[in-house]
Amino acid sequence: MTAKTGEKAQKTGGFHCAHRSEEVHVTQGDKIPSCPNGHREFEIGPAGTKPA
């Protein structure tokens, strides 16, 4: 599943940058920020794990 910067998080968890290994933790209902490297597309998975 993917998400983009500016969308509201559907659930709390780790959002992994689709381009790098960076992760941001987002709480359900909050807007998803850009990754620290400025990328805007994320893979969604539990905090601390990379989605399969």
C-alpha positions as CSV (number, residue, x, y, z in Angstrom):
1,M,0.0,0.0,0.0
2,T,1.3,3.5,-0.8
3,A,0.6,7.0,0.6
4,K,1.8,10.5,-0.4
5,T,2.8,13.6,1.5
6,G,-0.2,15.7,2.5
7,E,-2.6,12.8,2.7
8,K,-4.2,12.0,6.1
9,A,-2.9,8.8,7.6
10,Q,-5.5,6.1,7.6
11,K,-3.8,4.4,10.6
12,T,-0.9,5.0,13.0
13,G,2.3,3.4,12.0
14,G,5.6,3.7,10.1
15,F,5.7,5.2,6.7
16,H,8.7,4.1,4.7
17,C,10.1,6.3,2.0
18,A,9.6,4.5,-1.4
19,H,13.0,5.8,-2.6
20,R,15.2,5.5,0.5
21,S,15.2,3.6,3.8
22,E,14.0,6.6,5.8
23,E,10.9,6.1,8.0
24,V,8.5,8.6,9.5
25,H,6.0,7.7,12.2
26,V,2.5,9.2,11.7
27,T,-0.5,9.1,13.9
28,Q,-3.9,8.3,12.4
29,G,-5.6,11.4,11.1
30,D,-2.4,13.5,10.9
31,K,-1.1,14.7,7.5
32,I,1.8,12.7,6.2
33,P,5.0,14.8,6.0
34,S,7.8,14.6,3.4
35,C,10.6,12.2,4.3
36,P,13.8,13.8,5.6
37,N,15.3,13.6,2.1
38,G,12.3,15.5,0.6
39,H,10.6,12.5,-1.1
40,R,6.8,12.4,-1.2
41,E,5.8,8.8,-1.7
42,F,5.7,6.1,1.1
43,E,5.2,2.4,1.6
44,I,3.1,1.7,4.7
45,G,4.0,-0.9,7.3
46,P,4.3,-1.4,11.0
47,A,6.8,0.9,12.7
48,G,10.3,-0.6,12.5
49,T,9.6,-3.0,9.7
50,K,9.9,-2.7,5.9
51,P,6.8,-3.9,4.1
52,A,7.1,-7.0,2.0
